[in-house]
Amino acid sequence: MKIYIPLYQFIVLAISTAIMTYFFNVAAMGGQYFLMAFLGFFLLRNVHASYQLSRFIRILEEQNTKKK
C-alpha cells in the first residue's frame, strides 16, 4: 500500500518553494539581508516539513510491509 499526499498539496508546496527560492536568490544578489533571512526561514520550514512528511510515510510503508 502506497501513501501519497494529494496532488494539490504537492503542487502548492513545489510552487511556493520555487517562488521563495527565486526571491531568496534575488535578495541575496541585491544585498537585502533581512529579506534573505526572512525567506530563508520559510525555505527551511518547507524543507523540514517535506522531510518530516517523507519520514512519516516511510515509517507507515515499513509497517504495512511487515504486516504482510
Gaussian input, Z-matrix of N, CA and C with variables (Angstrom, degrees):
# hf/3-21g

backbone

0 1
 N
 C     1     B1
 C     2     B2     1     A1
 N     3     B3     2     A2     1     D1
 C     4     B4     3     A3     2     D2
 C     5     B5     4     A4     3     D3
 N     6     B6     5     A5     4     D4
 C     7     B7     6     A6     5     D5
 C     8     B8     7     A7     6     D6
 N     9     B9     8     A8     7     D7
 C    10    B10     9     A9     8     D8
 C    11    B11    10    A10     9     D9
 N    12    B12    11    A11    10    D10
 C    13    B13    12    A12    11    D11
 C    14    B14    13    A13    12    D12
 N    15    B15    14    A14    13    D13
 C    16    B16    15    A15    14    D14
 C    17    B17    16    A16    15    D15
 N    18    B18    17    A17    16    D16
 C    19    B19    18    A18    17    D17
 C    20    B20    19    A19    18    D18
 N    21    B21    20    A20    19    D19
 C    22    B22    21    A21    20    D20
 C    23    B23    22    A22    21    D21
 N    24    B24    23    A23    22    D22
 C    25    B25    24    A24    23    D23
 C    26    B26    25    A25    24    D24
 N    27    B27    26    A26    25    D25
 C    28    B28    27    A27    26    D26
 C    29    B29    28    A28    27    D27
 N    30    B30    29    A29    28    D28
 C    31    B31    30    A30    29    D29
 C    32    B32    31    A31    30    D30
 N    33    B33    32    A32    31    D31
 C    34    B34    33    A33    32    D32
 C    35    B35    34    A34    33    D33
 N    36    B36    35    A35    34    D34
 C    37    B37    36    A36    35    D35
 C    38    B38    37    A37    36    D36
 N    39    B39    38    A38    37    D37
 C    40    B40    39    A39    38    D38
 C    41    B41    40    A40    39    D39
 N    42    B42    41    A41    40    D40
 C    43    B43    42    A42    41    D41
 C    44    B44    43    A43    42    D42
 N    45    B45    44    A44    43    D43
 C    46    B46    45    A45    44    D44
 C    47    B47    46    A46    45    D45
 N    48    B48    47    A47    46    D46
 C    49    B49    48    A48    47    D47
 C    50    B50    49    A49    48    D48
 N    51    B51    50    A50    49    D49
 C    52    B52    51    A51    50    D50
 C    53    B53    52    A52    51    D51
 N    54    B54    53    A53    52    D52
 C    55    B55    54    A54    53    D53
 C    56    B56    55    A55    54    D54
 N    57    B57    56    A56    55    D55
 C    58    B58    57    A57    56    D56
 C    59    B59    58    A58    57    D57
 N    60    B60    59    A59    58    D58
 C    61    B61    60    A60    59    D59
 C    62    B62    61    A61    60    D60
 N    63    B63    62    A62    61    D61
 C    64    B64    63    A63    62    D62
 C    65    B65    64    A64    63    D63
 N    66    B66    65    A65    64    D64
 C    67    B67    66    A66    65    D65
 C    68    B68    67    A67    66    D66
 N    69    B69    68    A68    67    D67
 C    70    B70    69    A69    68    D68
 C    71    B71    70    A70    69    D69
 N    72    B72    71    A71    70    D70
 C    73    B73    72    A72    71    D71
 C    74    B74    73    A73    72    D72
 N    75    B75    74    A74    73    D73
 C    76    B76    75    A75    74    D74
 C    77    B77    76    A76    75    D75
 N    78    B78    77    A77    76    D76
 C    79    B79    78    A78    77    D77
 C    80    B80    79    A79    78    D78
 N    81    B81    80    A80    79    D79
 C    82    B82    81    A81    80    D80
 C    83    B83    82    A82    81    D81
 N    84    B84    83    A83    82    D82
 C    85    B85    84    A84    83    D83
 C    86    B86    85    A85    84    D84
 N    87    B87    86    A86    85    D85
 C    88    B88    87    A87    86    D86
 C    89    B89    88    A88    87    D87
 N    90    B90    89    A89    88    D88
 C    91    B91    90    A90    89    D89
 C    92    B92    91    A91    90    D90
 N    93    B93    92    A92    91    D91
 C    94    B94    93    A93    92    D92
 C    95    B95    94    A94    93    D93
 N    96    B96    95    A95    94    D94
 C    97    B97    96    A96    95    D95
 C    98    B98    97    A97    96    D96
 N    99    B99    98    A98    97    D97
 C   100   B100    99    A99    98    D98
 C   101   B101   100   A100    99    D99
 N   102   B102   101   A101   100   D100
 C   103   B103   102   A102   101   D101
 C   104   B104   103   A103   102   D102
 N   105   B105   104   A104   103   D103
 C   106   B106   105   A105   104   D104
 C   107   B107   106   A106   105   D105
 N   108   B108   107   A107   106   D106
 C   109   B109   108   A108   107   D107
 C   110   B110   109   A109   108   D108
 N   111   B111   110   A110   109   D109
 C   112   B112   111   A111   110   D110
 C   113   B113   112   A112   111   D111
 N   114   B114   113   A113   112   D112
 C   115   B115   114   A114   113   D113
 C   116   B116   115   A115   114   D114
 N   117   B117   116   A116   115   D115
 C   118   B118   117   A117   116   D116
 C   119   B119   118   A118   117   D117
 N   120   B120   119   A119   118   D118
 C   121   B121   120   A120   119   D119
 C   122   B122   121   A121   120   D120
 N   123   B123   122   A122   121   D121
 C   124   B124   123   A123   122   D122
 C   125   B125   124   A124   123   D123
 N   126   B126   125   A125   124   D124
 C   127   B127   126   A126   125   D125
 C   128   B128   127   A127   126   D126
 N   129   B129   128   A128   127   D127
 C   130   B130   129   A129   128   D128
 C   131   B131   130   A130   129   D129
 N   132   B132   131   A131   130   D130
 C   133   B133   132   A132   131   D131
 C   134   B134   133   A133   132   D132
 N   135   B135   134   A134   133   D133
 C   136   B136   135   A135   134   D134
 C   137   B137   136   A136   135   D135
 N   138   B138   137   A137   136   D136
 C   139   B139   138   A138   137   D137
 C   140   B140   139   A139   138   D138
 N   141   B141   140   A140   139   D139
 C   142   B142   141   A141   140   D140
 C   143   B143   142   A142   141   D141
 N   144   B144   143   A143   142   D142
 C   145   B145   144   A144   143   D143
 C   146   B146   145   A145   144   D144
 N   147   B147   146   A146   145   D145
 C   148   B148   147   A147   146   D146
 C   149   B149   148   A148   147   D147
 N   150   B150   149   A149   148   D148
 C   151   B151   150   A150   149   D149
 C   152   B152   151   A151   150   D150
 N   153   B153   152   A152   151   D151
 C   154   B154   153   A153   152   D152
 C   155   B155   154   A154   153   D153
 N   156   B156   155   A155   154   D154
 C   157   B157   156   A156   155   D155
 C   158   B158   157   A157   156   D156
 N   159   B159   158   A158   157   D157
 C   160   B160   159   A159   158   D158
 C   161   B161   160   A160   159   D159
 N   162   B162   161   A161   160   D160
 C   163   B163   162   A162   161   D161
 C   164   B164   163   A163   162   D162
 N   165   B165   164   A164   163   D163
 C   166   B166   165   A165   164   D164
 C   167   B167   166   A166   165   D165
 N   168   B168   167   A167   166   D166
 C   169   B169   168   A168   167   D167
 C   170   B170   169   A169   168   D168
 N   171   B171   170   A170   169   D169
 C   172   B172   171   A171   170   D170
 C   173   B173   172   A172   171   D171
 N   174   B174   173   A173   172   D172
 C   175   B175   174   A174   173   D173
 C   176   B176   175   A175   174   D174
 N   177   B177   176   A176   175   D175
 C   178   B178   177   A177   176   D176
 C   179   B179   178   A178   177   D177
 N   180   B180   179   A179   178   D178
 C   181   B181   180   A180   179   D179
 C   182   B182   181   A181   180   D180
 N   183   B183   182   A182   181   D181
 C   184   B184   183   A183   182   D182
 C   185   B185   184   A184   183   D183
 N   186   B186   185   A185   184   D184
 C   187   B187   186   A186   185   D185
 C   188   B188   187   A187   186   D186
 N   189   B189   188   A188   187   D187
 C   190   B190   189   A189   188   D188
 C   191   B191   190   A190   189   D189
 N   192   B192   191   A191   190   D190
 C   193   B193   192   A192   191   D191
 C   194   B194   193   A193   192   D192
 N   195   B195   194   A194   193   D193
 C   196   B196   195   A195   194   D194
 C   197   B197   196   A196   195   D195
 N   198   B198   197   A197   196   D196
 C   199   B199   198   A198   197   D197
 C   200   B200   199   A199   198   D198
 N   201   B201   200   A200   199   D199
 C   202   B202   201   A201   200   D200
 C   203   B203   202   A202   201   D201

   B1=1.4429
   B2=1.5256
   B3=1.2989
   B4=1.4574
   B5=1.5197
   B6=1.3115
   B7=1.4536
   B8=1.5167
   B9=1.2948
   B10=1.4533
   B11=1.5162
   B12=1.3395
   B13=1.4539
   B14=1.5238
   B15=1.3118
   B16=1.4672
   B17=1.5266
   B18=1.3002
   B19=1.4573
   B20=1.5237
   B21=1.3252
   B22=1.4614
   B23=1.5241
   B24=1.3500
   B25=1.4634
   B26=1.5277
   B27=1.3164
   B28=1.4544
   B29=1.5251
   B30=1.3324
   B31=1.4631
   B32=1.5239
   B33=1.3224
   B34=1.4690
   B35=1.5207
   B36=1.3251
   B37=1.4627
   B38=1.5227
   B39=1.3166
   B40=1.4575
   B41=1.5263
   B42=1.3293
   B43=1.4679
   B44=1.5263
   B45=1.3197
   B46=1.4679
   B47=1.5232
   B48=1.3255
   B49=1.4629
   B50=1.5282
   B51=1.3226
   B52=1.4626
   B53=1.5266
   B54=1.3161
   B55=1.4683
   B56=1.5267
   B57=1.3244
   B58=1.4603
   B59=1.5224
   B60=1.3211
   B61=1.4590
   B62=1.5201
   B63=1.3221
   B64=1.4646
   B65=1.5254
   B66=1.3251
   B67=1.4656
   B68=1.5304
   B69=1.3214
   B70=1.4630
   B71=1.5231
   B72=1.3238
   B73=1.4610
   B74=1.5219
   B75=1.3308
   B76=1.4644
   B77=1.5292
   B78=1.3233
   B79=1.4646
   B80=1.5245
   B81=1.3267
   B82=1.4611
   B83=1.5286
   B84=1.3186
   B85=1.4634
   B86=1.5291
   B87=1.3144
   B88=1.4602
   B89=1.5134
   B90=1.3263
   B91=1.4602
   B92=1.5140
   B93=1.3082
   B94=1.4656
   B95=1.5232
   B96=1.3216
   B97=1.4575
   B98=1.5173
   B99=1.3194
   B100=1.4588
   B101=1.5236
   B102=1.3346
   B103=1.4590
   B104=1.5238
   B105=1.3220
   B106=1.4603
   B107=1.5372
   B108=1.3338
   B109=1.4614
   B110=1.5223
   B111=1.3150
   B112=1.4644
   B113=1.5327
   B114=1.3275
   B115=1.4659
   B116=1.5280
   B117=1.3259
   B118=1.4602
   B119=1.5171
   B120=1.3324
   B121=1.4646
   B122=1.5242
   B123=1.3342
   B124=1.4669
   B125=1.5277
   B126=1.3204
   B127=1.4639
   B128=1.5226
   B129=1.3209
   B130=1.4657
   B131=1.5240
   B132=1.3268
   B133=1.4673
   B134=1.5289
   B135=1.3431
   B136=1.4654
   B137=1.5203
   B138=1.3233
   B139=1.4642
   B140=1.5241
   B141=1.3285
   B142=1.4623
   B143=1.5314
   B144=1.3242
   B145=1.4689
   B146=1.5280
   B147=1.3105
   B148=1.4678
   B149=1.5176
   B150=1.3245
   B151=1.4638
   B152=1.5210
   B153=1.3266
   B154=1.4587
   B155=1.5255
   B156=1.3186
   B157=1.4572
   B158=1.5208
   B159=1.3196
   B160=1.4649
   B161=1.5287
   B162=1.3393
   B163=1.4642
   B164=1.5304
   B165=1.3350
   B166=1.4576
   B167=1.5229
   B168=1.3210
   B169=1.4636
   B170=1.5209
   B171=1.3293
   B172=1.4608
   B173=1.5339
   B174=1.3288
   B175=1.4708
   B176=1.5237
   B177=1.3362
   B178=1.4661
   B179=1.5234
   B180=1.3244
   B181=1.4639
   B182=1.5277
   B183=1.3299
   B184=1.4690
   B185=1.5240
   B186=1.3178
   B187=1.4549
   B188=1.5156
   B189=1.3334
   B190=1.4565
   B191=1.5151
   B192=1.3154
   B193=1.4573
   B194=1.5192
   B195=1.3290
   B196=1.4624
   B197=1.5260
   B198=1.3185
   B199=1.4614
   B200=1.5186
   B201=1.3313
   B202=1.4592
   B203=1.4626
   A1=109.12
   A2=116.83
   A3=122.14
   A4=109.04
   A5=116.19
   A6=121.55
   A7=107.56
   A8=116.31
   A9=121.37
   A10=109.86
   A11=115.92
   A12=118.95
   A13=107.04
   A14=117.15
   A15=118.82
   A16=110.90
   A17=115.85
   A18=121.69
   A19=111.71
   A20=117.50
   A21=119.04
   A22=111.67
   A23=117.95
   A24=120.03
   A25=110.50
   A26=116.74
   A27=120.28
   A28=110.92
   A29=116.22
   A30=120.16
   A31=110.92
   A32=117.41
   A33=121.01
   A34=110.55
   A35=117.66
   A36=121.48
   A37=110.55
   A38=117.95
   A39=121.55
   A40=111.70
   A41=116.96
   A42=120.11
   A43=111.06
   A44=116.92
   A45=118.81
   A46=111.14
   A47=117.70
   A48=120.30
   A49=110.80
   A50=117.08
   A51=119.91
   A52=111.24
   A53=117.67
   A54=120.78
   A55=110.61
   A56=116.68
   A57=119.31
   A58=111.44
   A59=117.81
   A60=120.91
   A61=110.83
   A62=117.03
   A63=120.91
   A64=110.57
   A65=116.95
   A66=119.70
   A67=111.63
   A68=118.09
   A69=121.54
   A70=109.55
   A71=116.82
   A72=120.28
   A73=112.14
   A74=117.12
   A75=120.49
   A76=110.13
   A77=116.84
   A78=120.65
   A79=111.00
   A80=117.11
   A81=120.33
   A82=110.84
   A83=116.80
   A84=120.31
   A85=111.89
   A86=117.12
   A87=120.85
   A88=113.75
   A89=117.43
   A90=120.50
   A91=114.04
   A92=118.18
   A93=122.24
   A94=108.38
   A95=114.98
   A96=119.88
   A97=113.49
   A98=118.55
   A99=119.40
   A100=110.44
   A101=116.60
   A102=120.44
   A103=110.57
   A104=116.59
   A105=120.66
   A106=110.65
   A107=116.73
   A108=120.03
   A109=111.15
   A110=116.73
   A111=121.67
   A112=111.00
   A113=116.56
   A114=120.22
   A115=111.71
   A116=116.76
   A117=120.52
   A118=111.88
   A119=116.26
   A120=120.42
   A121=110.63
   A122=116.47
   A123=119.75
   A124=111.75
   A125=117.48
   A126=119.43
   A127=110.76
   A128=116.29
   A129=119.48
   A130=111.32
   A131=116.32
   A132=119.86
   A133=110.85
   A134=117.30
   A135=120.74
   A136=111.66
   A137=116.52
   A138=119.93
   A139=110.49
   A140=116.94
   A141=120.42
   A142=111.05
   A143=117.36
   A144=120.45
   A145=110.45
   A146=117.71
   A147=120.63
   A148=110.62
   A149=116.72
   A150=120.35
   A151=111.22
   A152=117.45
   A153=120.99
   A154=111.21
   A155=116.82
   A156=121.26
   A157=111.22
   A158=117.63
   A159=119.85
   A160=110.85
   A161=117.47
   A162=120.19
   A163=111.09
   A164=116.95
   A165=121.77
   A166=110.78
   A167=117.02
   A168=121.19
   A169=110.30
   A170=117.60
   A171=121.34
   A172=111.04
   A173=116.92
   A174=120.95
   A175=110.53
   A176=116.84
   A177=120.12
   A178=111.75
   A179=117.07
   A180=120.05
   A181=111.40
   A182=117.05
   A183=120.00
   A184=111.06
   A185=117.33
   A186=120.47
   A187=111.70
   A188=116.86
   A189=120.33
   A190=112.21
   A191=118.62
   A192=120.37
   A193=111.46
   A194=118.16
   A195=121.11
   A196=111.89
   A197=117.72
   A198=121.49
   A199=111.49
   A200=117.68
   A201=120.84
   A202=112.16
   D1=122.05
   D2=178.05
   D3=-98.17
   D4=141.41
   D5=178.22
   D6=-114.46
   D7=126.47
   D8=-178.77
   D9=-123.76
   D10=152.02
   D11=171.76
   D12=-81.25
   D13=153.14
   D14=178.13
   D15=-59.29
   D16=148.72
   D17=-175.65
   D18=-60.31
   D19=-39.16
   D20=-178.79
   D21=-64.98
   D22=-34.95
   D23=178.03
   D24=-67.48
   D25=-40.23
   D26=177.96
   D27=-63.56
   D28=-43.58
   D29=-179.12
   D30=-64.92
   D31=-43.70
   D32=179.07
   D33=-63.09
   D34=-43.05
   D35=179.09
   D36=-63.93
   D37=-44.03
   D38=-178.92
   D39=-66.67
   D40=-44.87
   D41=-178.52
   D42=-67.96
   D43=-43.50
   D44=-179.81
   D45=-65.27
   D46=-37.72
   D47=177.96
   D48=-67.01
   D49=-40.38
   D50=178.84
   D51=-65.20
   D52=-42.57
   D53=179.55
   D54=-65.46
   D55=-44.52
   D56=178.78
   D57=-64.21
   D58=-36.85
   D59=178.01
   D60=-64.34
   D61=-41.96
   D62=178.16
   D63=-60.17
   D64=-51.31
   D65=-178.24
   D66=-68.75
   D67=-29.68
   D68=174.47
   D69=-62.60
   D70=-44.49
   D71=178.80
   D72=-66.63
   D73=-39.40
   D74=177.09
   D75=-62.59
   D76=-42.83
   D77=179.09
   D78=-65.76
   D79=-38.29
   D80=-179.98
   D81=-66.16
   D82=-42.25
   D83=-179.84
   D84=-72.57
   D85=-27.12
   D86=-179.38
   D87=-89.60
   D88=-4.86
   D89=179.37
   D90=77.33
   D91=20.65
   D92=178.38
   D93=-91.96
   D94=83.94
   D95=-170.12
   D96=-72.50
   D97=-30.94
   D98=177.68
   D99=-66.02
   D100=-46.30
   D101=178.05
   D102=-64.06
   D103=-37.54
   D104=178.63
   D105=-62.97
   D106=-42.92
   D107=178.42
   D108=-66.19
   D109=-40.04
   D110=179.44
   D111=-62.29
   D112=-49.21
   D113=179.18
   D114=-69.73
   D115=-33.69
   D116=176.97
   D117=-61.68
   D118=-37.23
   D119=177.23
   D120=-61.01
   D121=-46.17
   D122=-179.18
   D123=-69.92
   D124=-32.95
   D125=175.57
   D126=-64.75
   D127=-44.83
   D128=178.07
   D129=-63.67
   D130=-35.92
   D131=177.99
   D132=-64.37
   D133=-41.89
   D134=177.55
   D135=-65.09
   D136=-42.51
   D137=178.97
   D138=-63.96
   D139=-41.93
   D140=179.41
   D141=-65.41
   D142=-41.29
   D143=178.41
   D144=-64.10
   D145=-40.17
   D146=178.22
   D147=-64.66
   D148=-40.46
   D149=178.41
   D150=-64.21
   D151=-45.83
   D152=-179.90
   D153=-62.25
   D154=-41.69
   D155=179.81
   D156=-65.23
   D157=-44.01
   D158=179.78
   D159=-67.08
   D160=-36.34
   D161=177.35
   D162=-65.71
   D163=-41.27
   D164=178.31
   D165=-63.02
   D166=-44.04
   D167=179.77
   D168=-64.91
   D169=-40.99
   D170=178.61
   D171=-60.83
   D172=-42.03
   D173=179.14
   D174=-64.29
   D175=-43.60
   D176=178.79
   D177=-63.09
   D178=-41.02
   D179=179.46
   D180=-66.59
   D181=-37.26
   D182=177.05
   D183=-64.51
   D184=-40.73
   D185=179.39
   D186=-67.14
   D187=-36.73
   D188=178.58
   D189=-69.81
   D190=-35.39
   D191=179.18
   D192=-74.21
   D193=-29.02
   D194=177.42
   D195=-70.21
   D196=-29.34
   D197=-178.12
   D198=-70.71
   D199=-27.43
   D200=-176.24
   D201=-77.63

